[in-house]
Amino acid sequence: MKTTTKSVEDPCCVDERTGIGGLVPVNDAISRGLSLARKVDGIEVVELDEAIGRVLAEDLLAPFPLPPFDNSAMDGYVFRSEDLSGVGPWRLRVAGRVAAGDNANKAGAVGEGEAFRIFTGAGIPKGGDTVVMQERVRRLGDFIELENPVTPGSCIRRQAEDAAKDSLLLPKGSLIGAREIGAIASVGLPRIRVRRKVRIALFCTGSELRQPGESLAPGQIYNSNRFILMAALRQPWIELSNMGAVVDDPDALRAALTHAAASVDMVVTTGGVSVGEEDHMVEQLRSAGGRIEVMKIAMKPGKPLSVGTLNGAVFVGLPGNPVAAFTTWKIIGSRIAEEMSGQGTNEVSVSQVEASESFTRRPGRQEFRPAKIVGFSPDGRPKVQLLDQSFSAKISLICKSDGFAVIPAHSDRIASGDRLDFVQL
């Protein structure tokens, strides 16, 4: 029997509030995190070339029809459809010419038995109601000849067929990408109102961490989490404050948390959120006056994730293992940040794939397993190979993978051909 996951927020993992062994289901962790998110309230007016990647602050209405006038969809000839009466071929005299950018109203009127040469985007001159593409006519000096009838109104883009005046072009909350910036430019706006950037502070914890380029002593590792999260957080709608690494010292952690929360909307950390003797983050957050709303997730990787608040800032404490930090940010943390930015949608994009081989697993946590596309099923669905089951610290695996295969928490076996949700990277 095929196993199909319905979403990355799998409600089947455990009890709705606490889950197995007190673990919070992924969907519940997301909901609680989103409930803490408050949309940033500042608005900025930016030049159009600086608006790419920003979040639209208000609805954009079309100030005039799009297109603003009837125009030709083809290079060809415009004429009166009534001149193609009876049986062809028909011969029309070329009496004018209209190019894109010309004032069609000054080009004269298309008269009986006449055609005007016209180019793509040019306005339709008075009297003309049909365009024939140039490939369907034969030019004979000052005349064109048509052998086949042409449907009246052909090859004309009508005024307002794209958007009527005052219609909604873009809703507020739109993330301005290539399509959106094109729509804004098409109505002639040189600048646009966007929400201010979400201010996020990032620091990694761990006395063992060293920066790339430094020498490693025994027991030390390079701080890959810092660069993973820097890359994920360097979005045009985010203002990032990179605080580097903080040692596993309670006082230092509390000071870093307090300093960060005083000036940002969100504090993101990695490490120190598990239950070891050197994991001080949650304790120090509470000591600084913060609250934890989510702790211990029924998610693999990412069980130690913590979400809360401190002095009005949202706190997202990611696990210290690199793949776990990357995954929990992708699935949960980024959605909270997107909600704060005012983006109209913050769903993780999910597609369907098939498992290329069978395997068993220990149920209880919803799993986001690195997977590689290795082929396609007869109906065109991607087939994926699921990579190593023990992967939360193996950063090389996410470099080899195309995305995460989402395994429902209750599943203890996946058969070859079973369908799974897939979060593409």
Backbone torsions as a table, in degrees:
resi	resn	phi	psi	omega
1	MET	NA	134.3	-176.1
2	LYS	-73.0	142.9	175.5
3	THR	-107.9	120.8	-179.4
4	THR	-122.1	122.9	175.1
5	THR	-81.7	142.2	-176.1
6	LYS	-90.4	-26.6	177.9
7	SER	-167.2	170.1	176.5
8	VAL	-73.2	-11.3	177.7
9	GLU	-99.8	72.0	-171.4
10	ASP	-71.8	112.1	-176.9
11	PRO	-77.8	-5.7	-174.0
12	CYS	-85.8	-3.0	-168.6
13	CYS	-66.9	-36.6	-175.0
14	VAL	-172.6	-170.1	177.0
15	ASP	-56.1	146.4	-170.0
16	GLU	-59.6	-29.2	-176.3
17	ARG	-108.5	-42.4	-171.1
18	THR	-111.2	-32.0	178.0
19	GLY	76.5	-176.0	179.7
20	ILE	-68.0	128.5	177.0
21	GLY	60.9	27.6	-179.8
22	GLY	81.2	6.0	179.4
23	LEU	-76.8	142.3	-179.4
24	VAL	-88.1	127.3	177.0
25	PRO	-58.3	150.5	-177.2
26	VAL	-58.2	-44.9	-178.6
27	ASN	-62.8	-35.5	-179.8
28	ASP	-71.9	-38.3	177.6
29	ALA	-62.5	-41.3	178.2
30	ILE	-63.8	-46.2	-178.8
31	SER	-61.1	-44.3	179.6
32	ARG	-65.3	-40.8	178.1
33	GLY	-62.7	-43.7	179.7
34	LEU	-65.0	-31.5	180.0
35	SER	-67.6	-21.1	178.4
36	LEU	-84.7	-19.0	-174.1
37	ALA	-74.2	127.3	174.5
38	ARG	-115.4	126.5	-178.4
39	LYS	-61.6	136.0	177.0
40	VAL	-61.9	141.9	-171.2
41	ASP	-100.5	-10.9	-178.2
42	GLY	-78.6	148.4	178.1
43	ILE	-125.1	137.1	178.6
44	GLU	-122.1	148.6	172.6
45	VAL	-104.3	119.0	-175.4
46	VAL	-123.1	152.6	174.4
47	GLU	-64.0	153.0	-173.9
48	LEU	-57.8	-40.3	-178.3
49	ASP	-73.4	-8.2	175.8
50	GLU	-102.8	-0.5	-175.7
51	ALA	-88.2	-12.1	-177.0
52	ILE	-64.0	126.9	-178.9
53	GLY	86.8	-0.4	177.2
54	ARG	-93.7	172.6	-175.0
55	VAL	-108.6	124.0	-177.4
56	LEU	-63.8	130.2	-173.6
57	ALA	-86.7	-19.5	-178.1
58	GLU	-151.0	160.2	179.3
59	ASP	-57.6	140.7	174.4
60	LEU	-104.6	115.6	178.3
61	LEU	-101.7	147.1	179.2
62	ALA	-70.8	118.4	-178.9
63	PRO	-75.5	-13.4	177.1
64	PHE	-154.8	167.1	-178.6
65	PRO	-65.2	149.9	174.2
66	LEU	-124.8	122.8	-9.7
67	PRO	-66.3	159.7	-176.5
68	PRO	-75.3	-12.0	179.8
69	PHE	-154.1	158.8	173.2
70	ASP	-61.2	134.3	180.0
71	ASN	-147.1	163.6	-175.3
72	SER	-79.3	136.2	176.9
73	ALA	-89.5	-4.4	-174.3
74	MET	-142.7	158.9	161.6
75	ASP	-76.9	128.6	-178.2
76	GLY	176.6	-135.9	-177.3
77	TYR	-139.4	138.4	178.1
78	VAL	-107.1	139.3	-177.3
79	PHE	-153.1	-178.8	176.8
80	ARG	-91.3	125.0	-176.4
81	SER	-61.5	-28.4	-179.1
82	GLU	-66.8	-16.1	179.6
83	ASP	-76.9	-7.2	176.5
84	LEU	-102.5	48.4	178.3
85	SER	-87.8	160.0	178.7
86	GLY	74.8	-151.7	-176.2
87	VAL	-106.0	134.9	-179.7
88	GLY	-78.8	179.1	6.5
89	PRO	-74.3	162.2	179.9
90	TRP	-119.7	144.7	179.3
91	ARG	-121.9	128.7	-179.7
92	LEU	-124.3	143.2	179.4
93	ARG	-84.9	133.1	177.9
94	VAL	-81.0	109.2	-171.3
95	ALA	-111.6	0.4	-178.3
96	GLY	-170.2	179.7	-176.5
97	ARG	-149.8	133.2	178.0
98	VAL	-133.8	122.8	177.7
99	ALA	-109.7	163.5	176.2
100	ALA	-58.0	132.2	-177.9
101	GLY	96.4	-16.9	176.1
102	ASP	-74.4	152.5	173.5
103	ASN	-82.7	105.5	-176.0
104	ALA	-62.6	-27.0	-179.2
105	ASN	-69.0	-20.6	179.9
106	LYS	-98.4	1.3	-177.4
107	ALA	-82.9	-6.8	-175.4
108	GLY	91.4	176.1	-178.1
109	ALA	-103.9	144.3	175.7
110	VAL	-76.6	118.0	-176.5
111	GLY	-94.4	179.4	-180.0
112	GLU	-60.5	131.4	178.7
113	GLY	72.9	15.1	-176.9
114	GLU	-114.9	161.6	170.9
115	ALA	-141.4	150.5	174.1
116	PHE	-111.9	137.2	170.2
117	ARG	-66.7	133.0	-177.0
118	ILE	-139.4	150.5	-177.1
119	PHE	-121.4	158.3	-176.5
120	THR	-53.5	128.9	178.1
121	GLY	90.8	-9.8	179.9
122	ALA	-75.0	144.3	177.8
123	GLY	-65.8	149.9	179.9
124	ILE	-80.1	121.4	-179.5
125	PRO	-71.1	159.3	179.9
126	LYS	-56.2	137.8	177.9
127	GLY	94.6	-31.1	179.9
128	GLY	-80.3	141.3	178.3
129	ASP	-137.6	1.9	-177.4
130	THR	-147.6	142.2	176.3
131	VAL	-120.5	135.6	173.6
132	VAL	-113.0	134.2	-179.9
133	MET	-67.4	150.2	-172.4
134	GLN	-62.3	-26.1	-179.4
135	GLU	-70.2	-14.1	-176.2
136	ARG	-101.8	11.4	177.8
137	VAL	-127.8	164.1	173.6
138	ARG	-117.3	126.8	-179.2
139	ARG	-88.4	126.6	180.0
140	LEU	-126.2	81.1	-178.6
141	GLY	64.6	-118.4	-179.9
142	ASP	-88.4	12.2	-178.0
143	PHE	-127.2	158.8	167.9
144	ILE	-120.6	151.8	178.3
145	GLU	-125.0	131.7	178.5
146	LEU	-114.9	128.8	179.8
147	GLU	-94.2	-25.1	-176.7
148	ASN	-118.9	146.9	179.2
149	PRO	-63.9	156.3	179.5
150	VAL	-123.5	133.5	180.0
151	THR	-65.1	127.4	178.2
152	PRO	-53.4	137.4	179.4
153	GLY	85.5	1.9	-176.7
154	SER	-62.8	147.9	170.5
155	CYS	58.8	31.4	175.4
156	ILE	-120.3	126.4	174.1
157	ARG	-88.5	118.1	-172.8
158	ARG	-82.3	148.1	174.9
159	GLN	-53.8	131.8	175.8
160	ALA	71.9	7.8	179.9
161	GLU	-69.7	-22.4	175.0
162	ASP	-83.9	-49.7	-179.7
163	ALA	-156.2	133.3	176.1
164	ALA	-80.1	158.0	176.9
165	LYS	-57.1	135.7	178.9
166	ASP	71.5	7.3	175.2
167	SER	-79.7	159.6	-177.8
168	LEU	-77.2	118.4	175.0
169	LEU	-88.8	-48.4	-179.5
170	LEU	-140.6	131.3	176.3
171	PRO	-79.0	153.5	174.4
172	LYS	-59.4	148.2	-175.3
173	GLY	93.4	-5.0	178.0
174	SER	-68.0	133.5	172.0
175	LEU	-81.2	121.9	-171.1
176	ILE	-81.2	106.3	175.7
177	GLY	-114.6	-157.5	-176.7
178	ALA	-61.8	-43.3	-178.6
179	ARG	-66.7	-44.5	-176.4
180	GLU	-68.8	-40.0	-179.7
181	ILE	-66.4	-31.5	176.1
182	GLY	-65.2	-40.9	178.6
183	ALA	-65.1	-41.0	179.3
184	ILE	-64.7	-45.1	-179.9
185	ALA	-64.8	-31.9	-176.0
186	SER	-66.8	-18.2	177.5
187	VAL	-105.3	12.5	168.9
188	GLY	79.6	16.7	-178.8
189	LEU	-82.6	121.9	-180.0
190	PRO	-81.5	-17.1	179.1
191	ARG	-148.1	163.6	-172.7
192	ILE	-146.7	154.5	179.2
193	ARG	-90.7	125.2	-179.6
194	VAL	-128.1	158.5	173.9
195	ARG	-70.5	148.4	176.4
196	ARG	-63.7	162.3	-178.7
197	LYS	-71.0	149.1	172.6
198	VAL	-76.5	125.4	-179.2
199	ARG	-89.3	119.5	-176.6
200	ILE	-126.5	129.8	173.7
201	ALA	-102.0	137.8	-178.8
202	LEU	-126.4	129.8	166.2
203	PHE	-147.2	150.9	-179.8
204	CYS	-106.9	146.5	-179.6
205	THR	-111.6	149.8	176.8
206	GLY	142.2	120.2	178.3
207	SER	-69.2	-16.0	-178.4
208	GLU	-84.7	-6.2	-171.4
209	LEU	-82.2	136.7	173.2
210	ARG	-131.0	155.2	-179.3
211	GLN	-83.8	147.6	175.0
212	PRO	-52.5	135.2	-177.2
213	GLY	102.3	-22.6	176.8
214	GLU	-84.2	157.5	176.8
215	SER	-77.6	145.7	178.5
216	LEU	-101.0	129.0	170.8
217	ALA	-91.2	165.1	177.1
218	PRO	-54.1	133.4	179.2
219	GLY	88.6	-2.1	-178.9
220	GLN	-103.2	154.3	177.9
221	ILE	-137.6	162.7	177.2
222	TYR	-81.0	146.8	-175.9
223	ASN	-82.5	81.0	178.5
224	SER	-74.6	-30.5	-178.4
225	ASN	-58.3	-38.8	-179.2
226	ARG	-56.7	-43.5	-175.7
227	PHE	-80.6	-31.4	173.5
228	ILE	-59.9	-49.7	-177.3
229	LEU	-73.2	-33.5	174.9
230	MET	-58.7	-44.3	179.8
231	ALA	-64.8	-41.0	-179.3
232	ALA	-68.5	-32.5	-174.3
233	LEU	-91.8	-9.6	-179.7
234	ARG	-82.0	73.0	176.7
235	GLN	-108.4	149.6	180.0
236	PRO	-60.0	-22.2	-178.7
237	TRP	-93.8	5.4	178.8
238	ILE	-116.1	136.3	169.8
239	GLU	-105.3	107.0	-170.8
240	LEU	-96.1	131.0	171.4
241	SER	-110.3	108.0	-175.3
242	ASN	-93.3	109.9	-175.0
243	MET	-96.7	4.8	176.6
244	GLY	74.1	-140.8	-176.8
245	ALA	-113.2	146.9	177.8
246	VAL	-124.7	134.9	-177.5
247	VAL	-70.2	161.4	-178.9
248	ASP	-78.0	65.6	178.0
249	ASP	-124.5	124.9	-175.4
250	PRO	-53.0	-45.0	-178.6
251	ASP	-65.2	-41.8	-179.8
252	ALA	-65.4	-40.0	179.5
253	LEU	-66.3	-44.1	179.6
254	ARG	-63.0	-41.6	178.3
255	ALA	-63.9	-41.2	179.9
256	ALA	-65.9	-42.0	178.4
257	LEU	-62.5	-47.0	-178.0
258	THR	-63.9	-43.7	179.2
259	HIS	-62.9	-44.7	-177.8
260	ALA	-65.8	-46.8	-174.4
261	ALA	-66.6	-18.0	-177.6
262	ALA	-71.5	-19.1	-171.6
263	SER	-134.4	7.2	-177.0
264	VAL	-128.9	172.2	176.9
265	ASP	-92.4	-26.3	-177.7
266	MET	-145.9	139.9	173.9
267	VAL	-113.8	124.0	178.7
268	VAL	-115.7	127.9	177.5
269	THR	-128.2	161.7	171.6
270	THR	-127.2	137.3	177.4
271	GLY	87.5	163.1	174.5
272	GLY	76.4	12.7	-176.5
273	VAL	-111.6	7.0	177.8
274	SER	-88.7	-152.3	-173.3
275	VAL	-118.4	17.4	179.3
276	GLY	-77.0	168.4	-178.7
277	GLU	-65.5	-22.2	179.4
278	GLU	-101.3	11.1	178.9
279	ASP	-99.6	95.5	-170.6
280	HIS	-106.8	-3.0	-166.8
281	MET	-61.2	-51.3	-175.9
282	VAL	-63.3	-43.2	179.4
283	GLU	-60.3	-42.5	-177.9
284	GLN	-74.4	-29.7	173.7
285	LEU	-62.3	-46.2	178.4
286	ARG	-65.5	-38.0	179.1
287	SER	-63.1	-30.9	179.5
288	ALA	-83.5	2.1	179.1
289	GLY	100.4	8.6	-178.8
290	GLY	-87.8	172.4	179.5
291	ARG	-127.2	141.7	173.7
292	ILE	-103.8	123.8	179.9
293	GLU	-103.5	-25.0	179.4
294	VAL	-135.2	130.9	177.6
295	MET	-153.5	129.2	-178.1
296	LYS	70.7	105.2	-174.0
297	ILE	-107.9	141.9	174.8
298	ALA	-78.6	64.9	-172.1
299	MET	-142.8	139.2	176.4
300	LYS	-129.9	121.9	-6.3
301	PRO	-78.8	164.7	174.1
302	GLY	123.4	11.4	-178.6
303	LYS	-52.1	-40.8	-175.7
304	PRO	-76.0	1.2	-176.9
305	LEU	-52.1	137.4	175.7
306	SER	-128.5	140.5	178.2
307	VAL	-133.5	135.2	179.6
308	GLY	-165.1	-154.1	-179.9
309	THR	-139.8	154.5	175.1
310	LEU	-150.7	116.5	176.8
311	ASN	51.0	41.6	177.5
312	GLY	87.9	-10.3	177.9
313	ALA	-95.7	145.4	173.6
314	VAL	-79.9	135.2	178.4
315	PHE	-107.2	127.8	174.5
316	VAL	-124.2	106.0	179.7
317	GLY	-98.0	105.6	-177.3
318	LEU	-86.7	154.3	176.5
319	PRO	-62.4	163.6	-178.1
320	GLY	-84.1	-24.7	178.3
321	ASN	-67.4	134.4	-171.7
322	PRO	-57.8	-46.7	-178.5
323	VAL	-67.4	-38.2	177.7
324	ALA	-64.2	-40.6	178.1
325	ALA	-63.5	-45.9	179.6
326	PHE	-61.8	-45.1	-175.8
327	THR	-68.3	-46.3	-178.3
328	THR	-66.9	-32.5	174.6
329	TRP	-66.6	-44.6	-178.2
330	LYS	-61.2	-44.5	-172.1
331	ILE	-86.7	-35.4	-173.8
332	ILE	-119.6	-56.4	-173.7
333	GLY	-59.9	-43.8	-177.6
334	SER	-64.1	-32.4	-179.1
335	ARG	-69.8	-35.0	176.1
336	ILE	-65.8	-44.9	179.2
337	ALA	-61.9	-42.3	179.3
338	GLU	-63.5	-38.4	176.4
339	GLU	-62.3	-41.9	179.1
340	MET	-65.0	-30.9	-178.6
341	SER	-73.4	-14.3	-178.2
342	GLY	90.2	9.1	179.2
343	GLN	-64.0	139.3	-173.8
344	GLY	-69.1	-23.3	177.9
345	THR	-138.8	140.5	178.8
346	ASN	-136.2	33.3	176.3
347	GLU	-80.1	143.9	173.0
348	VAL	-77.4	130.7	-178.9
349	SER	-72.6	124.1	-175.3
350	VAL	-126.3	136.5	174.2
351	SER	-123.3	176.3	-179.0
352	GLN	-107.1	136.5	176.4
353	VAL	-133.0	172.7	175.0
354	GLU	-118.9	141.6	175.1
355	ALA	-70.3	135.0	-178.2
356	SER	-85.3	-13.4	-179.7
357	GLU	-153.4	162.3	-179.1
358	SER	-86.6	152.5	174.7
359	PHE	-161.2	162.3	176.2
360	THR	-115.4	159.0	-180.0
361	ARG	-153.5	167.3	176.6
362	ARG	-87.0	120.7	-178.2
363	PRO	-75.5	171.1	175.1
364	GLY	127.1	-30.9	177.9
365	ARG	-127.7	140.7	174.7
366	GLN	-69.3	129.0	-171.0
367	GLU	-111.5	137.3	176.0
368	PHE	-114.6	89.5	-170.8
369	ARG	-92.3	126.5	173.1
370	PRO	-54.6	134.1	-175.8
371	ALA	-141.6	150.6	-178.7
372	LYS	-119.9	132.6	176.7
373	ILE	-72.2	123.6	-175.8
374	VAL	-119.7	2.3	179.7
375	GLY	165.6	-165.9	-177.7
376	PHE	-138.9	146.9	176.9
377	SER	-75.3	167.2	179.5
378	PRO	-55.7	-29.2	179.3
379	ASP	-93.1	12.0	172.6
380	GLY	91.1	3.6	-179.9
381	ARG	-79.7	135.3	179.4
382	PRO	-60.7	140.7	172.7
383	LYS	-106.0	134.5	-175.2
384	VAL	-120.9	145.1	171.1
385	GLN	-98.1	122.9	178.5
386	LEU	-83.6	131.2	-173.2
387	LEU	-86.5	-172.3	-171.5
388	ASP	-44.5	134.6	-179.9
389	GLN	-68.8	-30.0	178.4
390	SER	-101.1	98.1	-167.0
391	PHE	-137.9	1.3	-170.7
392	SER	-63.5	-21.9	179.7
393	ALA	-110.5	1.3	-173.7
394	LYS	-96.5	87.9	-174.9
395	ILE	-66.3	-24.3	178.8
396	SER	-63.9	-27.0	-177.9
397	LEU	-67.7	-39.5	179.9
398	ILE	-72.8	-22.4	174.0
399	CYS	-71.5	-28.9	179.2
400	LYS	-86.5	-14.9	-172.8
401	SER	-93.4	159.8	174.8
402	ASP	-98.8	-11.7	-179.1
403	GLY	170.8	-169.9	178.4
404	PHE	-107.3	126.4	168.1
405	ALA	-84.2	130.7	-175.1
406	VAL	-97.7	116.8	-177.6
407	ILE	-106.2	122.7	-179.3
408	PRO	-57.3	146.8	-175.7
409	ALA	-61.5	-32.9	-175.7
410	HIS	-80.5	-12.0	-173.5
411	SER	-77.8	129.5	174.2
412	ASP	-108.2	-7.1	179.4
413	ARG	-150.0	136.2	172.9
414	ILE	-119.2	128.5	179.7
415	ALA	-96.5	154.7	175.2
416	SER	-57.0	129.3	-178.4
417	GLY	96.4	-12.7	176.7
418	ASP	-63.0	143.2	179.8
419	ARG	-89.7	138.2	-179.5
420	LEU	-134.1	151.3	169.6
421	ASP	-70.2	152.9	-175.7
422	PHE	-140.3	123.8	176.3
423	VAL	-101.8	109.7	-175.8
424	GLN	-77.3	141.7	179.0
425	LEU	-96.6	NA	NA
